[in-house]
Amino acid sequence: MGNKFYENRNDIDIKYRWNLEEMYSNDKLWENDIDTAEKLTQEFLKRKGSVMKSSSSLLASLRAMEEIDILLEKAFVYARMRMDEDNRDSKRQKNLDMITSTLAKLGSDLSFFIPEILEASEAKIREFMSEEQGLDQYSHMLETLLRNQSHVLSEEEENILASLSQVNSAPHAIFNMLNNADMKFGEIVDEKGNSVELTHGNYITMMQSHNRDVRKNAFEKIYQTYEKLINTISSTYAYSVKNDVVRSQIRKYPSARNASLYPDNIPESVYDNLVKVVSDNLTNLHRYMSLRKKVLGIENQHMWDVYVPLVELPENEYPFEDGVDIVLKALSPLGNDYCNALKNGIDSRWIDVYETPGKTSGAYSFGSYNSMPYSLMNYTDTLNDVFTLIHEMGHSMHSYYTRKTQPYTYGDHSIFTAEVASTVNESLLIKYLLENEKDIEVRKYLINFYLEQFRATLFRQTMFAEFEHMCHDYVENNGSLTPSWLNEEYEKLNQKYYGNSIEKDDYIKYEWARIPHFYRAYYVYQYATGFSAATSLSKRILEGGEKERDDYLKFLSLGSSKYPVDLLKIAGVDMTSTKPVSEAMQTFNTLLDELERLYK
């Protein structure tokens, strides 16, 4: 593919570099904002004890807090993105450290604010809301605080919990150090016969190798390492789960799962519906595994065979401008307003396109409330890069519509909705490519690519969700998460999901031990619900008319001004029903039907 690695950022045409100067033209202006935030914080401290003195003092306090938050967010985002341009630059490291320390200090200084509001009675807060029109803007935020009021402890108890926050995060920190610093997986021989060190970064590449020995060796090497440390990792995860359970009990939630879902007002039935519908449709994943076994010509298919593409992608190049053109065509069902705003954004230098030494790897969408919705990429002219581009532009356009429409209070997105906009875009792209692709081999590749997204996101993340709920439920019922229990339960779950087309092996039972997301309780299910919602919405947009498109665009503009499930209802999907996940399963089946026909 095209060599798009530049030794020097200045060698890259300015149109391919994000316009951070639009945030701050120099560091002095950045420092001025931090100084201003510090002075405003000192002024804000004078409000302590009088925030709830009157409805007007509450409104003034909310606005003053917002002013500080906007300055600090902008200063942090700028420093973070400057650092991401070149992580080796000591001045950028120093600036990021400075704003991070400032955020921690000022956050501590201002921590009295929300508890002080919640010390007032619900009746008083509602009285203030009814008499002060300016509080209308903050009504959803205040309703959310009231909803969570019964789970807020006394000031003294909250201070004790806050002081223990670093201790409580120890399991994650320990796992992170084990997983990313201490673990060494050794060397394996790659496809070209070279001896290379196996790492987290190249593991999936090895698992996608068309050389079966490479896949098998990578699989066994990585899990043999986890096996050696399984007692330590089991203990670490057990204490992470215990921490979730104890914290939920202290805050008077009925369970750890309820504690995780309650703040966003997500019914636990959403979680249960996801697991049930996916479990009811596992025969379709088994059918896909059987097809893979047949196409790959493998008599005994193992878990190390699951990632390899059935078809190798033809060596086509997709230069950035061509990628943008494909993206705009694929997104045309979202209308001229969306596509023109996206094109103008790219022309205005939202995106940092190409790789340079020291630049942060991967891709993301970022920005502050009053900045461009920036995106970082490392574009190398592949089809995967086009998918990454349309994914990140989904996030950026979500931010664009939200920030254009909502006040700062609601200018962000919950995790439950955040991946919907990016995945809708990916769904529209794959459908556009399939609609316009006649080459049989490329069609096979595209369908397999899409089916793999279903397998990795909808099926696999639901399996993870089922496992972590099983673990929390077991501890809540006085069970002990021993290595043997964790390994055996995970192995049974993996067999249930992948079926009889996959041979039993000695190592897959350790897979749970390498999943960092398990240290963030009840997080992974949102990948699967978001993917289901996006699949359902892209279908609705393509098969519908202006109303369906406008419903979706309205959703993009609402930020966090309503609870996540209510926002998605406005877009056109009801995540409290089984329909979105069932529709995603139907899409999977339709794609699988075609792939089976193409291989007959």
C-alpha positions in Angstrom: 0.0 0.0 0.0 1.0 3.6 -0.3 3.8 4.8 1.9 2.2 7.7 3.8 4.7 7.9 6.7 6.4 11.3 6.8 9.6 11.9 8.8 8.7 15.5 9.5 5.2 17.1 10.0 6.3 20.2 8.1 6.8 18.0 5.0 3.0 17.3 5.0 0.8 19.7 3.1 -1.0 21.9 5.6 -4.4 20.7 4.4 -3.7 17.3 5.9 -2.8 18.7 9.3 -5.5 19.6 11.8 -6.0 23.3 12.6 -5.2 23.4 16.3 -4.2 27.1 15.8 -7.9 27.8 15.7 -8.0 26.9 19.4 -4.9 28.8 20.4 -2.6 30.6 18.1 0.2 30.4 20.7 0.9 28.8 24.1 0.6 32.1 25.9 -3.2 32.3 25.1 -3.4 28.7 26.4 -1.7 29.7 29.7 -4.0 32.7 30.0 -7.1 30.4 29.9 -5.6 28.2 32.7 -4.8 31.3 34.8 -8.3 32.6 34.3 -9.8 29.2 35.3 -7.7 29.3 38.5 -8.9 32.8 39.3 -12.5 31.9 38.6 -12.1 28.9 40.9 -10.9 31.1 43.8 -14.0 33.3 43.2 -16.2 30.2 43.1 -15.0 29.0 46.5 -16.7 32.1 48.0 -20.0 30.5 47.1 -19.4 27.5 49.4 -22.3 27.3 51.8 -24.6 29.6 49.8 -25.1 27.7 46.5 -28.7 26.8 47.6 -29.4 30.2 49.3 -31.9 31.1 46.5 -32.9 30.0 43.0 -30.9 32.9 41.6 -27.7 31.8 43.5 -28.1 28.2 42.2 -28.4 29.5 38.6 -25.4 31.9 39.1 -23.4 29.0 40.5 -24.3 26.6 37.7 -23.3 29.3 35.1 -20.0 30.1 37.0 -19.1 26.4 37.2 -19.8 26.0 33.5 -17.5 28.9 32.7 -14.6 27.2 34.6 -15.4 23.8 33.0 -15.4 25.2 29.4 -12.0 26.9 29.9 -10.4 23.8 31.5 -11.8 21.4 28.9 -10.5 23.5 26.1 -7.0 23.8 27.7 -6.8 20.1 28.3 -8.0 19.0 24.9 -5.5 21.4 23.2 -2.6 20.1 25.3 -3.6 16.4 24.7 -3.8 16.9 21.0 -0.5 18.8 20.8 1.0 15.9 22.7 -0.5 13.4 20.3 1.2 15.1 17.4 4.6 14.1 18.9 4.7 12.1 22.2 8.5 12.5 22.3 8.4 16.3 22.7 9.3 17.2 26.4 7.6 20.6 26.3 4.3 19.1 25.2 4.7 16.5 27.9 5.3 19.2 30.5 2.2 21.2 29.3 0.0 18.1 29.5 1.3 17.3 32.9 0.6 20.9 34.0 -3.0 21.0 32.8 -3.6 17.5 34.2 -2.4 18.6 37.6 -4.4 21.7 37.4 -7.6 19.7 36.6 -7.0 17.5 39.7 -6.4 20.4 42.0 -9.3 22.5 40.8 -11.5 19.5 40.7 -10.8 18.8 44.3 -11.4 22.5 45.2 -14.8 22.4 43.5 -15.9 19.0 44.7 -18.3 20.6 47.3 -20.6 21.9 44.6 -22.8 18.9 43.7 -23.0 17.5 47.3 -24.1 21.0 48.4 -27.0 21.0 45.9 -28.0 17.5 47.0 -28.0 18.4 50.7 -31.1 20.4 49.9 -34.5 18.6 49.9 -36.1 17.5 46.6 -39.0 19.9 47.4 -36.6 22.9 47.6 -34.8 22.0 44.4 -38.1 21.7 42.6 -39.3 25.0 44.0 -36.2 26.7 42.7 -36.7 25.1 39.3 -40.3 26.3 39.1 -39.5 29.9 40.1 -36.3 30.6 38.1 -36.8 30.4 34.4 -33.1 30.3 33.8 -32.9 26.9 35.4 -35.0 25.4 32.6 -31.7 24.8 30.7 -30.4 22.7 33.6 -33.7 20.8 34.3 -32.5 17.4 32.9 -29.2 17.7 34.8 -31.0 18.5 38.0 -33.6 15.8 37.5 -30.7 13.3 37.0 -29.1 14.6 40.3 -32.4 14.1 42.1 -32.8 10.7 40.6 -29.5 9.7 42.1 -29.9 11.5 45.4 -30.9 8.4 47.3 -27.5 6.9 46.4 -25.5 9.9 47.5 -24.0 9.5 51.0 -23.3 12.1 53.7 -20.4 14.5 53.1 -18.2 12.7 55.5 -19.0 9.3 53.9 -18.5 10.7 50.4 -15.1 12.1 51.5 -14.1 8.7 52.8 -15.1 7.0 49.5 -13.3 9.7 47.5 -10.1 9.2 49.6 -10.3 5.5 48.8 -10.7 6.0 45.0 -7.1 5.3 44.2 -7.1 2.1 46.4 -10.3 1.0 44.7 -8.7 1.4 41.3 -5.7 -0.9 42.3 -7.0 -4.1 40.6 -7.2 -2.3 37.3 -3.8 -0.6 37.8 -2.2 -3.9 38.8 -3.6 -5.7 35.7 -2.6 -2.8 33.5 1.0 -3.1 34.7 1.0 -6.8 34.4 -0.6 -6.8 30.9 1.3 -3.9 29.3 4.6 -3.7 31.1 5.6 -7.0 32.7 4.2 -9.6 30.3 6.5 -10.8 27.5 5.2 -13.3 25.1 8.4 -14.4 23.4 9.2 -14.7 19.7 7.5 -16.5 16.9 8.3 -17.0 13.2 6.1 -14.9 10.9 4.8 -15.6 7.4 8.1 -14.4 5.9 10.1 -16.7 8.1 11.4 -13.9 10.3 11.6 -14.3 14.0 9.6 -11.5 15.6 8.6 -10.6 19.1 4.9 -11.3 19.8 3.1 -8.3 21.3 -0.4 -7.1 22.0 -0.1 -4.9 19.0 0.8 -7.6 16.4 -1.2 -10.5 17.9 -4.3 -10.0 15.8 -2.2 -9.5 12.7 -0.6 -12.9 13.4 -4.1 -14.4 14.0 -5.1 -13.1 10.5 -2.2 -14.8 8.9 -3.0 -17.3 6.1 -0.2 -19.5 7.4 -1.8 -21.7 10.0 1.4 -22.4 11.9 1.8 -18.7 12.5 -1.8 -18.5 13.9 -1.4 -21.6 16.1 2.0 -20.5 17.5 0.8 -16.9 18.3 -2.3 -18.3 20.0 -0.5 -20.8 22.1 2.4 -18.4 23.0 0.1 -15.7 24.2 -2.2 -17.9 26.3 0.7 -19.9 27.8 1.9 -16.6 29.2 -1.6 -15.9 30.8 -1.7 -19.4 32.1 1.6 -18.8 34.0 0.0 -15.8 35.7 -3.5 -17.1 36.0 -3.5 -17.2 39.8 -2.4 -13.5 40.1 -4.8 -12.3 37.4 -7.7 -14.3 38.9 -7.1 -12.7 42.3 -6.8 -9.3 40.7 -10.1 -9.7 38.9 -11.8 -11.2 41.9 -11.0 -8.1 44.0 -12.2 -5.9 41.1 -15.6 -7.6 41.2 -15.7 -7.5 45.0 -15.0 -3.8 44.8 -17.9 -3.3 42.4 -20.2 -5.3 44.7 -19.2 -3.6 47.9 -19.4 -0.1 46.4 -22.9 -0.8 45.1 -23.9 -2.1 48.5 -22.5 1.0 50.3 -24.5 3.2 47.9 -27.6 1.2 48.5 -28.1 -0.3 45.0 -29.7 -3.7 44.8 -26.7 -5.0 42.7 -23.5 -4.0 41.0 -25.3 -4.2 37.6 -28.0 -1.9 38.8 -25.4 0.5 40.1 -23.8 0.7 36.7 -27.0 1.1 34.7 -29.0 3.2 37.0 -27.2 6.6 36.5 -28.1 6.6 32.8 -31.6 5.3 33.5 -31.0 2.1 31.4 -33.4 -0.7 32.4 -31.7 -3.9 33.3 -34.1 -5.6 30.8 -31.9 -4.0 28.0 -29.0 -6.1 29.2 -31.1 -9.2 29.6 -32.8 -8.8 26.2 -29.4 -8.5 24.5 -28.1 -11.7 26.1 -31.3 -13.6 25.4 -31.7 -12.6 21.7 -28.1 -13.3 21.0 -28.2 -16.7 22.8 -31.4 -17.6 20.9 -29.6 -16.9 17.6 -26.3 -18.7 18.3 -27.2 -21.4 15.7 -26.4 -18.6 13.1 -23.0 -18.0 14.5 -22.5 -21.8 14.5 -23.5 -21.8 10.8 -20.9 -19.1 10.1 -18.3 -21.1 11.8 -19.2 -24.2 9.7 -18.9 -22.1 6.5 -15.5 -20.8 7.6 -14.3 -24.4 8.3 -15.5 -25.5 4.8 -13.9 -22.4 3.0 -10.6 -22.6 4.8 -10.5 -26.4 4.1 -9.7 -27.2 7.7 -10.6 -30.6 9.1 -10.3 -29.6 12.7 -11.0 -25.9 13.2 -9.6 -24.2 16.3 -10.0 -20.8 17.9 -6.8 -19.8 16.3 -8.5 -20.1 12.9 -11.4 -17.7 13.7 -9.7 -14.4 12.7 -8.2 -15.2 9.4 -10.1 -13.5 6.5 -11.7 -16.0 4.1 -10.6 -13.9 1.2 -7.5 -11.7 0.8 -8.4 -8.2 -0.3 -7.2 -7.2 -3.8 -4.3 -4.8 -3.5 -6.2 -1.6 -4.3 -5.1 1.8 -3.0 -7.5 4.4 -1.7 -5.7 7.8 -1.5 -7.2 10.2 1.1 -9.2 12.3 -1.4 -10.6 9.1 -3.0 -11.5 7.9 0.5 -13.3 11.1 1.3 -15.2 10.8 -2.0 -16.3 7.3 -1.1 -17.4 8.4 2.3 -19.5 11.3 1.0 -21.2 9.0 -1.5 -21.9 6.4 1.2 -23.4 9.0 3.5 -25.6 10.7 0.9 -28.7 9.1 2.4 -28.1 11.4 5.4 -28.8 14.4 3.1 -27.0 17.4 1.7 -26.8 19.3 5.1 -24.9 16.4 6.7 -22.6 15.8 3.7 -21.8 19.5 3.0 -21.0 20.1 6.7 -18.7 17.0 6.7 -16.9 18.2 3.5 -16.6 21.7 4.8 -15.2 20.3 8.0 -12.5 18.2 6.2 -11.7 21.3 4.1 -11.4 23.3 7.3 -8.8 20.8 8.6 -10.7 18.8 11.2 -8.4 15.9 10.5 -4.7 15.1 11.2 -4.3 12.6 8.4 -0.9 11.0 8.1 1.6 9.3 10.4 4.8 11.0 11.6 7.4 9.9 14.1 6.1 10.1 17.7 2.5 10.6 16.7 -0.1 8.7 18.7 -1.1 5.5 16.8 -4.7 4.5 15.9 -7.5 7.0 15.4 -9.9 9.0 17.5 -12.4 11.9 17.4 -11.9 14.6 20.0 -12.3 18.4 20.6 -13.8 20.7 23.2 -17.3 22.2 23.3 -16.2 25.4 21.4 -13.6 23.9 19.1 -13.8 21.9 15.8 -14.6 18.2 16.3 -11.1 17.1 15.5 -10.0 13.7 14.4 -6.6 12.0 14.5 -5.8 9.4 11.9 -2.8 7.5 10.5 -4.1 7.1 7.0 -2.2 4.6 4.8 -4.5 4.4 1.7 -6.1 1.0 2.6 -9.8 0.2 2.6 -9.6 -0.3 6.3 -8.5 3.4 6.5 -11.7 4.4 4.6 -13.7 2.5 7.3 -11.7 4.3 10.0 -12.3 7.6 8.3 -16.1 7.2 8.1 -16.2 5.8 11.7 -14.4 8.9 13.1 -16.4 11.2 11.0 -19.5 9.7 12.5 -18.2 10.7 16.0 -17.2 14.2 14.7 -20.5 14.9 13.0 -22.3 13.7 16.2 -20.2 16.3 18.1 -20.8 18.9 15.3 -24.6 18.7 15.5 -24.7 18.5 19.3 -22.4 21.4 19.9 -24.2 23.5 17.3 -27.6 22.8 19.1 -27.0 22.1 22.8 -25.6 24.2 25.6 -22.4 23.1 27.2 -24.3 21.1 29.9 -25.5 18.6 27.3 -22.6 19.0 24.8 -21.3 15.4 25.4 -22.6 11.9 24.8 -23.1 8.9 27.0 -21.1 5.7 26.3 -24.4 4.0 25.5 -25.0 6.4 22.5 -21.5 7.4 21.6 -20.7 4.5 19.2 -24.1 4.6 17.5 -23.2 7.5 15.1 -19.9 6.0 14.1 -21.3 2.5 13.5 -24.3 3.9 11.5 -21.7 5.4 9.2 -19.8 2.1 8.9 -23.1 0.3 8.1 -23.9 2.8 5.4 -20.4 2.4 3.9 -20.5 -1.4 3.8 -24.0 -1.3 2.2 -22.9 1.3 -0.3 -19.8 -0.8 -1.3 -21.8 -4.0 -1.6 -24.5 -2.2 -3.7 -21.8 -1.0 -6.1 -19.5 -4.0 -6.2 -19.8 -6.6 -8.9 -16.5 -8.5 -8.5 -17.3 -11.8 -6.8 -14.0 -12.0 -4.8 -14.4 -8.4 -3.5 -18.0 -9.1 -2.6 -16.9 -12.1 -0.7 -14.3 -10.0 1.1 -16.8 -7.3 2.0 -19.5 -9.7 3.3 -16.9 -11.6 5.3 -15.6 -8.2 6.7 -19.1 -7.2 7.8 -19.9 -10.7 9.3 -16.7 -10.4 11.3 -17.9 -7.1 12.7 -21.0 -8.9 13.9 -19.0 -11.7 15.3 -16.5 -9.5 17.1 -18.9 -6.8 18.3 -22.4 -8.3 18.7 -21.6 -11.9 19.5 -18.3 -11.7 21.3 -19.1 -8.6 23.4 -22.4 -10.2 24.4 -20.4 -13.3 25.5 -18.2 -11.0 27.5 -21.3 -9.3 29.0 -22.8 -12.6 29.9 -19.5 -13.7 31.6 -19.0 -10.6 33.7 -22.6 -10.6 34.9 -22.2 -14.2 35.8 -19.1 -13.3 37.8 -20.7 -10.4 39.7 -23.9 -12.4 40.4 -21.7 -15.3 41.7 -19.9 -13.0 44.1 -23.2 -11.3 45.2 -24.4 -14.8 46.2 -21.3 -15.5 48.3 -19.3 -17.3 45.5 -15.5 -17.1 45.3 -13.9 -16.3 41.9 -11.2 -19.0 41.9 -9.0 -19.6 38.8 -10.7 -23.0 38.2 -14.2 -21.5 38.4 -13.3 -18.6 36.1 -11.6 -20.8 33.5 -14.3 -23.5 33.5 -17.2 -21.0 33.2 -15.5 -19.1 30.4 -14.6 -22.3 28.5 -18.3 -23.5 28.7 -19.5 -20.1 27.5 -17.0 -20.1 24.6 -18.3 -23.5 23.6 -21.9 -22.4 23.8 -21.2 -19.4 21.5 -18.9 -21.0 18.9 -20.5 -24.4 18.7 -19.2 -27.8 17.6 -17.4 -26.6 14.5 -14.6 -25.4 16.8 -12.4 -28.0 18.5 -11.9 -27.9 22.2 -8.4 -26.8 23.1 -6.4 -26.2 26.3 -6.0 -22.5 26.1 -9.2 -20.6 25.2 -10.3 -20.9 28.8 -7.7 -18.2 29.6 -9.0 -15.6 27.2 -11.1 -13.8 29.9 -7.8 -13.0 31.6 -6.6 -10.7 28.8 -9.7 -8.5 28.5 -9.0 -5.1 30.1 -12.6 -3.9 29.8 -13.6 -6.4 32.5 -12.1 -4.0 35.0 -14.7 -1.4 34.0 -17.9 -3.1 35.2 -20.8 -3.5 32.8 -19.1 -1.6 30.0 -18.7 -4.1 27.2 -22.5 -4.7 26.6 -22.7 -1.2 25.2 -20.6 -2.2 22.2 -23.2 -4.8 21.4 -26.3 -2.6 22.0 -24.7 0.3 20.1 -23.9 -2.0 17.2 -27.5 -3.3 17.2 -29.0 0.2 17.3 -26.7 1.3 14.5 -27.6 -1.7 12.3 -31.3 -1.1 12.9 -31.0 2.7 12.2 -29.0 2.3 9.0 -31.6 0.0 7.7 -34.4 2.5 8.7 -32.5 5.3 7.0 -32.0 3.4 3.8 -35.5 2.0 3.6 -37.2 5.2 4.8 -37.6 8.7 3.6 -37.1 12.2 5.0 -38.8 11.5 8.3 -36.4 8.6 9.1 -33.4 10.7 8.1 -34.6 13.7 10.1 -35.3 11.6 13.2 -31.7 10.4 13.1 -30.3 13.9 12.5 -32.4 15.1 15.5 -30.8 12.4 17.6 -27.4 13.7 16.6 -28.3 17.2 17.8 -29.6 16.2 21.2 -26.3 15.4 23.0 -26.9 14.2 26.5 -30.1 16.4 27.0 -32.2 13.2 27.6 -31.4 9.7 28.9 -29.7 7.4 26.3 -32.7 5.1 25.8 -35.0 8.1 25.2 -32.5 9.6 22.7 -32.5 6.4 20.7 -36.3 6.3 20.6 -36.2 9.7 19.0 -33.8 8.3 16.4 -36.2 5.5 15.7 -35.0 2.5 17.8 -36.4 1.3 21.1 -33.6 -0.5 23.0 -36.1 -1.6 25.7 -37.5 -4.0 23.1 -35.9 -7.0 21.5 -36.5 -5.6 18.0 -33.1 -3.8 17.4 -31.0 -6.9 18.3 -33.4 -9.2 16.4 -33.1 -6.9 13.3 -29.3 -7.1 13.6 -29.5 -10.8 13.7 -31.7 -10.8 10.5 -29.0 -8.7 8.8 -26.4 -11.2 9.8 -28.4 -14.1 8.5 -29.1 -12.3 5.1 -25.4 -11.6 4.7 -24.5 -15.2 5.7 -27.1 -16.6 3.2 -25.4 -14.7 0.4 -21.9 -15.7 1.4 -23.0 -19.4 1.5 -24.4 -19.0 -2.1 -21.2 -17.4 -3.3 -19.2 -20.4 -2.0 -21.5 -23.1 -3.5 
